[in-house]
Amino acid sequence: MKKVLIVFSAVMLLSSFGVAFADGDAANLFKTHCQGCHGADPASGIEPIKGQSAADLLKKLEGYKDGSFGAQRKLVMENVVKQLSDEQLKSLADYASTL
């Protein structure tokens, strides 16, 4: 019984990390991975992203990740998005669309 309780506690603890990430770390993702080029004000960076919908941003991010989208800065973006999970890309697109 003690082993079951320990395993259950570990599973609950690990699953809470996923929920915490999904709920609140998109701003930090943006700051860490995007702000350097896109700027703190996404209307004024190298490639303005302000005003784009979450669906459009996600489509572009996924395209960079699989190599089907991009032009001039494709290599830079590919290197950034390949570090991120699909969940992180969605969270990032949702966040960036609100800026």
PDB file as gemmi writes it, atoms N, CA and C in Angstrom:
CRYST1    1.000    1.000    1.000  90.00  90.00  90.00 P 1                      
ATOM      1  N   MET A   1       0.828  -1.196   0.000  1.00  0.00           N  
ATOM      2  CA  MET A   1       0.000   0.000   0.000  1.00  0.00           C  
ATOM      3  C   MET A   1       0.871   1.258   0.000  1.00  0.00           C  
ATOM      4  N   LYS A   2       1.958   1.199   0.740  1.00  0.00           N  
ATOM      5  CA  LYS A   2       2.846   2.349   0.827  1.00  0.00           C  
ATOM      6  C   LYS A   2       3.438   2.679  -0.549  1.00  0.00           C  
ATOM      7  N   LYS A   3       3.809   1.638  -1.333  1.00  0.00           N  
ATOM      8  CA  LYS A   3       4.358   1.850  -2.673  1.00  0.00           C  
ATOM      9  C   LYS A   3       3.324   2.499  -3.586  1.00  0.00           C  
ATOM     10  N   VAL A   4       2.095   2.071  -3.494  1.00  0.00           N  
ATOM     11  CA  VAL A   4       1.017   2.632  -4.309  1.00  0.00           C  
ATOM     12  C   VAL A   4       0.841   4.114  -3.983  1.00  0.00           C  
ATOM     13  N   LEU A   5       0.884   4.441  -2.720  1.00  0.00           N  
ATOM     14  CA  LEU A   5       0.742   5.831  -2.291  1.00  0.00           C  
ATOM     15  C   LEU A   5       1.901   6.688  -2.800  1.00  0.00           C  
ATOM     16  N   ILE A   6       3.113   6.147  -2.761  1.00  0.00           N  
ATOM     17  CA  ILE A   6       4.282   6.884  -3.244  1.00  0.00           C  
ATOM     18  C   ILE A   6       4.181   7.118  -4.748  1.00  0.00           C  
ATOM     19  N   VAL A   7       3.818   6.071  -5.491  1.00  0.00           N  
ATOM     20  CA  VAL A   7       3.676   6.200  -6.947  1.00  0.00           C  
ATOM     21  C   VAL A   7       2.565   7.198  -7.277  1.00  0.00           C  
ATOM     22  N   PHE A   8       1.441   7.100  -6.590  1.00  0.00           N  
ATOM     23  CA  PHE A   8       0.333   8.021  -6.820  1.00  0.00           C  
ATOM     24  C   PHE A   8       0.767   9.466  -6.548  1.00  0.00           C  
ATOM     25  N   SER A   9       1.492   9.682  -5.478  1.00  0.00           N  
ATOM     26  CA  SER A   9       1.966  11.030  -5.131  1.00  0.00           C  
ATOM     27  C   SER A   9       2.918  11.562  -6.211  1.00  0.00           C  
ATOM     28  N   ALA A  10       3.800  10.705  -6.689  1.00  0.00           N  
ATOM     29  CA  ALA A  10       4.748  11.122  -7.731  1.00  0.00           C  
ATOM     30  C   ALA A  10       4.016  11.491  -9.018  1.00  0.00           C  
ATOM     31  N   VAL A  11       3.037  10.695  -9.393  1.00  0.00           N  
ATOM     32  CA  VAL A  11       2.261  10.989 -10.605  1.00  0.00           C  
ATOM     33  C   VAL A  11       1.522  12.309 -10.459  1.00  0.00           C  
ATOM     34  N   MET A  12       0.909  12.532  -9.332  1.00  0.00           N  
ATOM     35  CA  MET A  12       0.176  13.781  -9.108  1.00  0.00           C  
ATOM     36  C   MET A  12       1.113  14.983  -9.138  1.00  0.00           C  
ATOM     37  N   LEU A  13       2.279  14.838  -8.559  1.00  0.00           N  
ATOM     38  CA  LEU A  13       3.245  15.922  -8.540  1.00  0.00           C  
ATOM     39  C   LEU A  13       3.708  16.256  -9.958  1.00  0.00           C  
ATOM     40  N   LEU A  14       4.051  15.239 -10.728  1.00  0.00           N  
ATOM     41  CA  LEU A  14       4.514  15.462 -12.099  1.00  0.00           C  
ATOM     42  C   LEU A  14       3.414  16.043 -12.971  1.00  0.00           C  
ATOM     43  N   SER A  15       2.197  15.589 -12.803  1.00  0.00           N  
ATOM     44  CA  SER A  15       1.116  16.126 -13.629  1.00  0.00           C  
ATOM     45  C   SER A  15       0.809  17.574 -13.264  1.00  0.00           C  
ATOM     46  N   SER A  16       1.044  17.965 -12.041  1.00  0.00           N  
ATOM     47  CA  SER A  16       0.802  19.359 -11.656  1.00  0.00           C  
ATOM     48  C   SER A  16       1.786  20.295 -12.345  1.00  0.00           C  
ATOM     49  N   PHE A  17       3.004  19.824 -12.649  1.00  0.00           N  
ATOM     50  CA  PHE A  17       3.963  20.651 -13.371  1.00  0.00           C  
ATOM     51  C   PHE A  17       3.444  20.962 -14.766  1.00  0.00           C  
ATOM     52  N   GLY A  18       2.836  19.988 -15.430  1.00  0.00           N  
ATOM     53  CA  GLY A  18       2.278  20.209 -16.764  1.00  0.00           C  
ATOM     54  C   GLY A  18       1.169  21.242 -16.727  1.00  0.00           C  
ATOM     55  N   VAL A  19       0.308  21.161 -15.736  1.00  0.00           N  
ATOM     56  CA  VAL A  19      -0.787  22.122 -15.607  1.00  0.00           C  
ATOM     57  C   VAL A  19      -0.233  23.507 -15.330  1.00  0.00           C  
ATOM     58  N   ALA A  20       0.753  23.608 -14.468  1.00  0.00           N  
ATOM     59  CA  ALA A  20       1.338  24.912 -14.152  1.00  0.00           C  
ATOM     60  C   ALA A  20       1.947  25.530 -15.389  1.00  0.00           C  
ATOM     61  N   PHE A  21       2.621  24.718 -16.200  1.00  0.00           N  
ATOM     62  CA  PHE A  21       3.212  25.267 -17.419  1.00  0.00           C  
ATOM     63  C   PHE A  21       2.117  25.758 -18.354  1.00  0.00           C  
ATOM     64  N   ALA A  22       1.109  24.923 -18.559  1.00  0.00           N  
ATOM     65  CA  ALA A  22       0.061  25.268 -19.512  1.00  0.00           C  
ATOM     66  C   ALA A  22      -0.655  26.545 -19.103  1.00  0.00           C  
ATOM     67  N   ASP A  23      -0.778  26.761 -17.813  1.00  0.00           N  
ATOM     68  CA  ASP A  23      -1.516  27.917 -17.336  1.00  0.00           C  
ATOM     69  C   ASP A  23      -0.718  29.211 -17.353  1.00  0.00           C  
ATOM     70  N   GLY A  24       0.613  29.149 -17.224  1.00  0.00           N  
ATOM     71  CA  GLY A  24       1.221  30.426 -16.992  1.00  0.00           C  
ATOM     72  C   GLY A  24       2.607  30.740 -17.485  1.00  0.00           C  
ATOM     73  N   ASP A  25       3.225  29.944 -18.297  1.00  0.00           N  
ATOM     74  CA  ASP A  25       4.595  30.276 -18.613  1.00  0.00           C  
ATOM     75  C   ASP A  25       4.796  30.815 -20.030  1.00  0.00           C  
ATOM     76  N   ALA A  26       3.741  31.124 -20.730  1.00  0.00           N  
ATOM     77  CA  ALA A  26       3.870  31.622 -22.095  1.00  0.00           C  
ATOM     78  C   ALA A  26       4.599  32.966 -22.144  1.00  0.00           C  
ATOM     79  N   ALA A  27       4.357  33.817 -21.167  1.00  0.00           N  
ATOM     80  CA  ALA A  27       5.047  35.114 -21.145  1.00  0.00           C  
ATOM     81  C   ALA A  27       6.550  34.912 -21.011  1.00  0.00           C  
ATOM     82  N   ASN A  28       6.948  33.955 -20.193  1.00  0.00           N  
ATOM     83  CA  ASN A  28       8.369  33.664 -20.033  1.00  0.00           C  
ATOM     84  C   ASN A  28       8.946  33.052 -21.314  1.00  0.00           C  
ATOM     85  N   LEU A  29       8.180  32.191 -21.970  1.00  0.00           N  
ATOM     86  CA  LEU A  29       8.611  31.638 -23.264  1.00  0.00           C  
ATOM     87  C   LEU A  29       8.851  32.758 -24.260  1.00  0.00           C  
ATOM     88  N   PHE A  30       7.923  33.702 -24.332  1.00  0.00           N  
ATOM     89  CA  PHE A  30       8.066  34.824 -25.259  1.00  0.00           C  
ATOM     90  C   PHE A  30       9.321  35.627 -24.936  1.00  0.00           C  
ATOM     91  N   LYS A  31       9.496  35.917 -23.672  1.00  0.00           N  
ATOM     92  CA  LYS A  31      10.649  36.709 -23.249  1.00  0.00           C  
ATOM     93  C   LYS A  31      11.960  35.993 -23.580  1.00  0.00           C  
ATOM     94  N   THR A  32      11.986  34.692 -23.348  1.00  0.00           N  
ATOM     95  CA  THR A  32      13.198  33.906 -23.554  1.00  0.00           C  
ATOM     96  C   THR A  32      13.503  33.642 -25.022  1.00  0.00           C  
ATOM     97  N   HIS A  33      12.485  33.304 -25.812  1.00  0.00           N  
ATOM     98  CA  HIS A  33      12.713  32.835 -27.179  1.00  0.00           C  
ATOM     99  C   HIS A  33      12.364  33.844 -28.274  1.00  0.00           C  
ATOM    100  N   CYS A  34      11.569  34.842 -27.970  1.00  0.00           N  
ATOM    101  CA  CYS A  34      11.037  35.706 -29.037  1.00  0.00           C  
ATOM    102  C   CYS A  34      11.431  37.179 -28.912  1.00  0.00           C  
ATOM    103  N   GLN A  35      11.467  37.650 -27.693  1.00  0.00           N  
ATOM    104  CA  GLN A  35      11.626  39.078 -27.453  1.00  0.00           C  
ATOM    105  C   GLN A  35      12.920  39.647 -28.021  1.00  0.00           C  
ATOM    106  N   GLY A  36      13.968  38.861 -28.087  1.00  0.00           N  
ATOM    107  CA  GLY A  36      15.235  39.349 -28.608  1.00  0.00           C  
ATOM    108  C   GLY A  36      15.121  39.899 -30.020  1.00  0.00           C  
ATOM    109  N   CYS A  37      14.331  39.252 -30.859  1.00  0.00           N  
ATOM    110  CA  CYS A  37      14.146  39.707 -32.249  1.00  0.00           C  
ATOM    111  C   CYS A  37      12.844  40.476 -32.443  1.00  0.00           C  
ATOM    112  N   HIS A  38      11.771  39.992 -31.810  1.00  0.00           N  
ATOM    113  CA  HIS A  38      10.458  40.602 -32.030  1.00  0.00           C  
ATOM    114  C   HIS A  38      10.205  41.794 -31.130  1.00  0.00           C  
ATOM    115  N   GLY A  39      11.037  41.983 -30.117  1.00  0.00           N  
ATOM    116  CA  GLY A  39      10.920  43.138 -29.241  1.00  0.00           C  
ATOM    117  C   GLY A  39       9.916  42.948 -28.129  1.00  0.00           C  
ATOM    118  N   ALA A  40      10.080  43.738 -27.078  1.00  0.00           N  
ATOM    119  CA  ALA A  40       9.131  43.708 -25.961  1.00  0.00           C  
ATOM    120  C   ALA A  40       7.771  44.203 -26.430  1.00  0.00           C  
ATOM    121  N   ASP A  41       7.781  45.133 -27.379  1.00  0.00           N  
ATOM    122  CA  ASP A  41       6.548  45.579 -28.040  1.00  0.00           C  
ATOM    123  C   ASP A  41       6.546  44.914 -29.407  1.00  0.00           C  
ATOM    124  N   PRO A  42       5.763  43.850 -29.585  1.00  0.00           N  
ATOM    125  CA  PRO A  42       5.816  43.080 -30.817  1.00  0.00           C  
ATOM    126  C   PRO A  42       5.362  43.825 -32.072  1.00  0.00           C  
ATOM    127  N   ALA A  43       5.074  45.102 -31.958  1.00  0.00           N  
ATOM    128  CA  ALA A  43       4.749  45.888 -33.147  1.00  0.00           C  
ATOM    129  C   ALA A  43       6.005  46.524 -33.727  1.00  0.00           C  
ATOM    130  N   SER A  44       7.114  46.450 -32.983  1.00  0.00           N  
ATOM    131  CA  SER A  44       8.278  47.212 -33.410  1.00  0.00           C  
ATOM    132  C   SER A  44       9.536  46.378 -33.632  1.00  0.00           C  
ATOM    133  N   GLY A  45       9.466  45.070 -33.485  1.00  0.00           N  
ATOM    134  CA  GLY A  45      10.643  44.235 -33.645  1.00  0.00           C  
ATOM    135  C   GLY A  45      11.015  44.032 -35.103  1.00  0.00           C  
ATOM    136  N   ILE A  46      11.970  43.162 -35.327  1.00  0.00           N  
ATOM    137  CA  ILE A  46      12.438  42.850 -36.681  1.00  0.00           C  
ATOM    138  C   ILE A  46      11.271  42.414 -37.567  1.00  0.00           C  
ATOM    139  N   GLU A  47      10.483  41.515 -37.079  1.00  0.00           N  
ATOM    140  CA  GLU A  47       9.278  41.056 -37.778  1.00  0.00           C  
ATOM    141  C   GLU A  47       8.098  41.278 -36.847  1.00  0.00           C  
ATOM    142  N   PRO A  48       7.338  42.328 -37.048  1.00  0.00           N  
ATOM    143  CA  PRO A  48       6.198  42.587 -36.161  1.00  0.00           C  
ATOM    144  C   PRO A  48       5.201  41.431 -36.162  1.00  0.00           C  
ATOM    145  N   ILE A  49       4.791  41.014 -34.987  1.00  0.00           N  
ATOM    146  CA  ILE A  49       3.806  39.934 -34.879  1.00  0.00           C  
ATOM    147  C   ILE A  49       2.498  40.422 -34.254  1.00  0.00           C  
ATOM    148  N   LYS A  50       2.486  41.664 -33.843  1.00  0.00           N  
ATOM    149  CA  LYS A  50       1.296  42.224 -33.206  1.00  0.00           C  
ATOM    150  C   LYS A  50       0.118  42.196 -34.177  1.00  0.00           C  
ATOM    151  N   GLY A  51      -1.043  41.846 -33.652  1.00  0.00           N  
ATOM    152  CA  GLY A  51      -2.265  41.858 -34.443  1.00  0.00           C  
ATOM    153  C   GLY A  51      -2.556  40.561 -35.181  1.00  0.00           C  
ATOM    154  N   GLN A  52      -1.687  39.577 -35.075  1.00  0.00           N  
ATOM    155  CA  GLN A  52      -1.932  38.304 -35.737  1.00  0.00           C  
ATOM    156  C   GLN A  52      -2.734  37.392 -34.816  1.00  0.00           C  
ATOM    157  N   SER A  53      -3.577  36.574 -35.401  1.00  0.00           N  
ATOM    158  CA  SER A  53      -4.386  35.660 -34.599  1.00  0.00           C  
ATOM    159  C   SER A  53      -3.536  34.505 -34.096  1.00  0.00           C  
ATOM    160  N   ALA A  54      -4.014  33.866 -33.044  1.00  0.00           N  
ATOM    161  CA  ALA A  54      -3.311  32.709 -32.494  1.00  0.00           C  
ATOM    162  C   ALA A  54      -3.208  31.606 -33.539  1.00  0.00           C  
ATOM    163  N   ALA A  55      -4.268  31.408 -34.314  1.00  0.00           N  
ATOM    164  CA  ALA A  55      -4.253  30.356 -35.343  1.00  0.00           C  
ATOM    165  C   ALA A  55      -3.197  30.643 -36.409  1.00  0.00           C  
ATOM    166  N   ASP A  56      -3.094  31.894 -36.846  1.00  0.00           N  
ATOM    167  CA  ASP A  56      -2.084  32.254 -37.848  1.00  0.00           C  
ATOM    168  C   ASP A  56      -0.673  32.101 -37.290  1.00  0.00           C  
ATOM    169  N   LEU A  57      -0.464  32.552 -36.072  1.00  0.00           N  
ATOM    170  CA  LEU A  57       0.857  32.431 -35.454  1.00  0.00           C  
ATOM    171  C   LEU A  57       1.240  30.963 -35.277  1.00  0.00           C  
ATOM    172  N   LEU A  58       0.296  30.143 -34.825  1.00  0.00           N  
ATOM    173  CA  LEU A  58       0.583  28.727 -34.626  1.00  0.00           C  
ATOM    174  C   LEU A  58       0.912  28.054 -35.960  1.00  0.00           C  
ATOM    175  N   LYS A  59       0.172  28.380 -36.991  1.00  0.00           N  
ATOM    176  CA  LYS A  59       0.437  27.805 -38.313  1.00  0.00           C  
ATOM    177  C   LYS A  59       1.861  28.151 -38.777  1.00  0.00           C  
ATOM    178  N   LYS A  60       2.268  29.382 -38.560  1.00  0.00           N  
ATOM    179  CA  LYS A  60       3.619  29.805 -38.946  1.00  0.00           C  
ATOM    180  C   LYS A  60       4.672  29.093 -38.098  1.00  0.00           C  
ATOM    181  N   LEU A  61       4.447  29.030 -36.792  1.00  0.00           N  
ATOM    182  CA  LEU A  61       5.404  28.356 -35.911  1.00  0.00           C  
ATOM    183  C   LEU A  61       5.560  26.883 -36.289  1.00  0.00           C  
ATOM    184  N   GLU A  62       4.433  26.225 -36.550  1.00  0.00           N  
ATOM    185  CA  GLU A  62       4.487  24.822 -36.953  1.00  0.00           C  
ATOM    186  C   GLU A  62       5.184  24.678 -38.302  1.00  0.00           C  
ATOM    187  N   GLY A  63       4.967  25.630 -39.202  1.00  0.00           N  
ATOM    188  CA  GLY A  63       5.636  25.613 -40.496  1.00  0.00           C  
ATOM    189  C   GLY A  63       7.136  25.785 -40.380  1.00  0.00           C  
ATOM    190  N   TYR A  64       7.549  26.664 -39.489  1.00  0.00           N  
ATOM    191  CA  TYR A  64       8.985  26.808 -39.239  1.00  0.00           C  
ATOM    192  C   TYR A  64       9.556  25.500 -38.685  1.00  0.00           C  
ATOM    193  N   LYS A  65       8.799  24.883 -37.792  1.00  0.00           N  
ATOM    194  CA  LYS A  65       9.288  23.660 -37.142  1.00  0.00           C  
ATOM    195  C   LYS A  65       9.436  22.515 -38.138  1.00  0.00           C  
ATOM    196  N   ASP A  66       8.465  22.382 -39.066  1.00  0.00           N  
ATOM    197  CA  ASP A  66       8.557  21.274 -40.022  1.00  0.00           C  
ATOM    198  C   ASP A  66       9.239  21.666 -41.336  1.00  0.00           C  
ATOM    199  N   GLY A  67       9.650  22.933 -41.438  1.00  0.00           N  
ATOM    200  CA  GLY A  67      10.399  23.380 -42.608  1.00  0.00           C  
ATOM    201  C   GLY A  67       9.558  23.816 -43.790  1.00  0.00           C  
ATOM    202  N   SER A  68       8.244  23.881 -43.618  1.00  0.00           N  
ATOM    203  CA  SER A  68       7.366  24.232 -44.749  1.00  0.00           C  
ATOM    204  C   SER A  68       7.061  25.720 -44.849  1.00  0.00           C  
ATOM    205  N   PHE A  69       7.568  26.528 -43.927  1.00  0.00           N  
ATOM    206  CA  PHE A  69       7.275  27.953 -43.936  1.00  0.00           C  
ATOM    207  C   PHE A  69       8.559  28.723 -43.667  1.00  0.00           C  
ATOM    208  N   GLY A  70       8.634  29.902 -44.220  1.00  0.00           N  
ATOM    209  CA  GLY A  70       9.742  30.780 -43.887  1.00  0.00           C  
ATOM    210  C   GLY A  70      10.458  31.298 -45.110  1.00  0.00           C  
ATOM    211  N   ALA A  71      11.142  32.361 -44.899  1.00  0.00           N  
ATOM    212  CA  ALA A  71      11.896  32.990 -45.978  1.00  0.00           C  
ATOM    213  C   ALA A  71      13.250  33.394 -45.429  1.00  0.00           C  
ATOM    214  N   GLN A  72      13.472  34.685 -45.373  1.00  0.00           N  
ATOM    215  CA  GLN A  72      14.747  35.263 -44.970  1.00  0.00           C  
ATOM    216  C   GLN A  72      15.273  34.744 -43.627  1.00  0.00           C  
ATOM    217  N   ARG A  73      14.433  34.682 -42.657  1.00  0.00           N  
ATOM    218  CA  ARG A  73      14.869  34.324 -41.305  1.00  0.00           C  
ATOM    219  C   ARG A  73      14.507  32.887 -40.941  1.00  0.00           C  
ATOM    220  N   LYS A  74      14.290  32.075 -41.946  1.00  0.00           N  
ATOM    221  CA  LYS A  74      13.840  30.706 -41.722  1.00  0.00           C  
ATOM    222  C   LYS A  74      14.786  29.931 -40.803  1.00  0.00           C  
ATOM    223  N   LEU A  75      16.063  30.017 -41.041  1.00  0.00           N  
ATOM    224  CA  LEU A  75      17.022  29.252 -40.263  1.00  0.00           C  
ATOM    225  C   LEU A  75      16.994  29.652 -38.786  1.00  0.00           C  
ATOM    226  N   VAL A  76      16.898  30.934 -38.523  1.00  0.00           N  
ATOM    227  CA  VAL A  76      16.836  31.410 -37.127  1.00  0.00           C  
ATOM    228  C   VAL A  76      15.586  30.868 -36.455  1.00  0.00           C  
ATOM    229  N   MET A  77      14.450  31.014 -37.119  1.00  0.00           N  
ATOM    230  CA  MET A  77      13.187  30.559 -36.534  1.00  0.00           C  
ATOM    231  C   MET A  77      13.155  29.044 -36.362  1.00  0.00           C  
ATOM    232  N   GLU A  78      13.670  28.308 -37.336  1.00  0.00           N  
ATOM    233  CA  GLU A  78      13.700  26.848 -37.209  1.00  0.00           C  
ATOM    234  C   GLU A  78      14.477  26.443 -35.961  1.00  0.00           C  
ATOM    235  N   ASN A  79      15.607  27.071 -35.737  1.00  0.00           N  
ATOM    236  CA  ASN A  79      16.422  26.731 -34.570  1.00  0.00           C  
ATOM    237  C   ASN A  79      15.715  27.054 -33.263  1.00  0.00           C  
ATOM    238  N   VAL A  80      14.904  28.095 -33.257  1.00  0.00           N  
ATOM    239  CA  VAL A  80      14.168  28.458 -32.043  1.00  0.00           C  
ATOM    240  C   VAL A  80      13.024  27.482 -31.803  1.00  0.00           C  
ATOM    241  N   VAL A  81      12.184  27.268 -32.810  1.00  0.00           N  
ATOM    242  CA  VAL A  81      10.977  26.462 -32.582  1.00  0.00           C  
ATOM    243  C   VAL A  81      11.263  24.982 -32.421  1.00  0.00           C  
ATOM    244  N   LYS A  82      12.358  24.500 -32.947  1.00  0.00           N  
ATOM    245  CA  LYS A  82      12.679  23.074 -32.776  1.00  0.00           C  
ATOM    246  C   LYS A  82      12.986  22.735 -31.320  1.00  0.00           C  
ATOM    247  N   GLN A  83      13.273  23.728 -30.523  1.00  0.00           N  
ATOM    248  CA  GLN A  83      13.520  23.519 -29.091  1.00  0.00           C  
ATOM    249  C   GLN A  83      12.228  23.385 -28.297  1.00  0.00           C  
ATOM    250  N   LEU A  84      11.100  23.746 -28.906  1.00  0.00           N  
ATOM    251  CA  LEU A  84       9.822  23.844 -28.193  1.00  0.00           C  
ATOM    252  C   LEU A  84       8.891  22.691 -28.549  1.00  0.00           C  
ATOM    253  N   SER A  85       8.118  22.263 -27.567  1.00  0.00           N  
ATOM    254  CA  SER A  85       7.123  21.216 -27.798  1.00  0.00           C  
ATOM    255  C   SER A  85       5.915  21.816 -28.517  1.00  0.00           C  
ATOM    256  N   ASP A  86       5.052  20.948 -29.024  1.00  0.00           N  
ATOM    257  CA  ASP A  86       3.824  21.414 -29.668  1.00  0.00           C  
ATOM    258  C   ASP A  86       2.957  22.194 -28.681  1.00  0.00           C  
ATOM    259  N   GLU A  87       2.926  21.743 -27.433  1.00  0.00           N  
ATOM    260  CA  GLU A  87       2.152  22.436 -26.395  1.00  0.00           C  
ATOM    261  C   GLU A  87       2.720  23.834 -26.154  1.00  0.00           C  
ATOM    262  N   GLN A  88       4.026  23.943 -26.127  1.00  0.00           N  
ATOM    263  CA  GLN A  88       4.659  25.250 -25.925  1.00  0.00           C  
ATOM    264  C   GLN A  88       4.394  26.175 -27.107  1.00  0.00           C  
ATOM    265  N   LEU A  89       4.416  25.639 -28.327  1.00  0.00           N  
ATOM    266  CA  LEU A  89       4.128  26.467 -29.503  1.00  0.00           C  
ATOM    267  C   LEU A  89       2.708  27.016 -29.434  1.00  0.00           C  
ATOM    268  N   LYS A  90       1.755  26.170 -29.049  1.00  0.00           N  
ATOM    269  CA  LYS A  90       0.362  26.624 -28.948  1.00  0.00           C  
ATOM    270  C   LYS A  90       0.227  27.687 -27.864  1.00  0.00           C  
ATOM    271  N   SER A  91       0.839  27.445 -26.739  1.00  0.00           N  
ATOM    272  CA  SER A  91       0.788  28.403 -25.636  1.00  0.00           C  
ATOM    273  C   SER A  91       1.411  29.745 -26.055  1.00  0.00           C  
ATOM    274  N   LEU A  92       2.519  29.672 -26.753  1.00  0.00           N  
ATOM    275  CA  LEU A  92       3.211  30.865 -27.226  1.00  0.00           C  
ATOM    276  C   LEU A  92       2.368  31.629 -28.238  1.00  0.00           C  
ATOM    277  N   ALA A  93       1.750  30.908 -29.178  1.00  0.00           N  
ATOM    278  CA  ALA A  93       0.889  31.557 -30.175  1.00  0.00           C  
ATOM    279  C   ALA A  93      -0.312  32.229 -29.504  1.00  0.00           C  
ATOM    280  N   ASP A  94      -0.906  31.550 -28.547  1.00  0.00           N  
ATOM    281  CA  ASP A  94      -2.048  32.130 -27.823  1.00  0.00           C  
ATOM    282  C   ASP A  94      -1.627  33.410 -27.112  1.00  0.00           C  
ATOM    283  N   TYR A  95      -0.494  33.356 -26.444  1.00  0.00           N  
ATOM    284  CA  TYR A  95      -0.003  34.526 -25.709  1.00  0.00           C  
ATOM    285  C   TYR A  95       0.332  35.680 -26.663  1.00  0.00           C  
ATOM    286  N   ALA A  96       1.106  35.384 -27.703  1.00  0.00           N  
ATOM    287  CA  ALA A  96       1.562  36.443 -28.617  1.00  0.00           C  
ATOM    288  C   ALA A  96       0.383  37.107 -29.330  1.00  0.00           C  
ATOM    289  N   SER A  97      -0.692  36.384 -29.540  1.00  0.00           N  
ATOM    290  CA  SER A  97      -1.848  36.981 -30.218  1.00  0.00           C  
ATOM    291  C   SER A  97      -2.550  38.013 -29.359  1.00  0.00           C  
ATOM    292  N   THR A  98      -2.261  38.034 -28.061  1.00  0.00           N  
ATOM    293  CA  THR A  98      -2.910  38.989 -27.158  1.00  0.00           C  
ATOM    294  C   THR A  98      -2.088  40.268 -26.971  1.00  0.00           C  
ATOM    295  N   LEU A  99      -0.891  40.303 -27.526  1.00  0.00           N  
ATOM    296  CA  LEU A  99      -0.005  41.452 -27.320  1.00  0.00           C  
ATOM    297  C   LEU A  99      -0.383  42.625 -28.199  1.00  0.00           C  
TER     298      LEU A  99                                                      
END                                                                             
